[in-house]
Amino acid sequence: MIRVERAGVEARLHSTLCAECPHGPTGCCASLPGVDWADIGRIVSRGGAQWLLGEIAAGNLRPGPRGLLLRRVPNPGANAGVWPTKCVYHGTQGCTIPPDRRAATCNYYLCEEAFLAGGENQGDPAAREARAAHDTLVRLYGQWDLELQAAVEARWPADPPWDEPFLAWVGEAWRRLVARDRAVWQALG
C-alpha cells in the first residue's frame, strides 16, 4: 500500500513495502543522497541552521560540490556485505532525524518495487497519486538545486563560508524559488 502525506514541497511518500525492503535491512539508507542546496534551504527555512552547523562540526555532514554530503558508517546489518556502509542517521527503526532535517529525497523517494507493490500497474489511485507527487518533487528539487548551485557559485566562486549568514542566504533564496513555483507544487497539499 502507498500513501501520500500531503504537505506541499514537504510532501512525504510512504509504502508498506519499506518495512520489508527487498534490497536488504538498510534499504535506501545504504545509497545516500546528498543534502543538496534546495534541501539546505528547506532545512534552514524550518529553523535548522544551527542543527546543520552542529552536524557539520560533528562530522556527520561535510561540504561537497552540490551542498552537503552525509557521513557513511559501518552497516552491521548488511546482507552478505553487499552494502557495507549506510547513512549516519539510519537506526534500528529507520531514520533517526525528523523529516524537516532530512534530504527531501529521503521523504519522497520510493523504489520501483514499492510503486509496483503499491498497485501502480493495477491502476490504484493512491499509487498514481504517489507517482505524480514523486515526479513533481523530483523535478522541482532538481531545478531548485541547479539554480541555487549556480547562485552559490556566482556569489562565492571559491567556496561558501558555511556559517550562519551563508545558511540564511540559502534559506532566503530557497523561499523565493518556492514562492515563484507555487502553482506547480500547490497540488501537493
Phi, psi and omega in degrees: 000141179242142179222139176257124174266103186288125179201040180059229182289354177253020179305146178236143177250140181231144176221138177293339179295332183303324180293338179236047188310127179288352182263002178120173187294339180266342178055223182299335186289358174272341180239095192280138168278172169272165169264086189285176186304317179295324176296316180299314178300317179295314181298315179297317182293345177259019176085020186259015182299312180295325177298313179301313180299321177295320180288327174295314180298324180282348180087007178281335175233143176219146181301141177221181184293337182238027180130239180239148177252141178277140177286141175262143178232161178304146182243085182296340180272007183298137179282111178055032176072013181297319179240084186291344177231164180212177178295140179301334183267005179275125178242187183296333180254016181107214184290136183264359178246153182292157182305329182284357177250355182274159167299141181304324179305322180295337180270331186244355183283135167226138179285167180300324179299323179294317178297318180293314179295332180281358175098017181301318180293335180269006178078022180300127182300323180295320179292321177294319178297318179295318179297316180296318178296315179302310183297320178297314181294319178301314181297312182295308182296323177297315179296313180298320178301314181296317180294317179292321178300315179298320180293319178296313181296325179290322184276326181231078186298329178281279177208145177291158185284344181050056174229181184298317178298322178297313180298321178298320178298315179297317179300317180292318178299320178296316180301321178296318179296317180297317178296319180299320186261020183307319183297332181285316186264354183304327180292347180278006176134000000 
